Amino acid sequence: MSKEQVTTEMNDASLETQTEATTNNDKTAEATEMETVTTKNEAAAEVEATIENNTPDYEGIIAGLKQDVRASKEKHIRLLAEFDNVKKRTARERLDLMKTAGKDIIMSLLPILDDFERAFKAAEKEGQEATGFTLIYNKLKANLEQKGLKAMQCIGEEFDADLHEAITEIPAPSENLQGKIIDEIEKGYYLNDKIIRYAKVVIGR
């Protein structure tokens, strides 16, 4: 074999070696690149999972806020209702106070009316005129009625413990008066439809 042939073969072998090395280097680079892509994909997946796990529960937050608003509204409605009830009760108490403002004075005058009525009965028994007394009595009674005083009508009515105070029971003069009021010892009175004195009565049995 000549020197030139030997040199050619050596060059061919070197070229094959270089080509093989280049091919191996390309494969290594490609594998490295694939590993890098895989690593990046895995890292991206981990980041997405982390973000998904750390994302706030907006639906739960909204539901909680709605519940708080509903509770606040209910509390506000209750407070308004309580305030309205207090206002109505205060107005009613004020009205009642105005209606019975002169109660003490009128109560102190009731015995005078009682005395007048007793005097009239005594005068009738003795056959005496009581014109002067009648005028005074009627004037006093009219003034008190203007202030809201009203006498109870009891004779012949059914006994009512909410209105009457039973003093005694006596035999009824007739069957239709049994359990009813047959006499009045002391008149009962209203002041603006509110009882200020119960009637003292006699009941038939």
Secondary structure by P-SEA (a helix, b strand, c coil): ccaaaaaaaaaaaaaaaaaaaaaaaaaaaaaaaaaaaaaaaaaaaaaaaaaaaaccaaaaaaaaaaaaaaaaaaaaaaaaaaaaaaaaaaaaaaaaaaaacaaaaaaaaaaaaaaaaaaaaaaaaacccaaaaaaaaaaaaaaaaaabbbbbbccccccccccccccccccccccccccccccccbbbbbccccccccccccccc
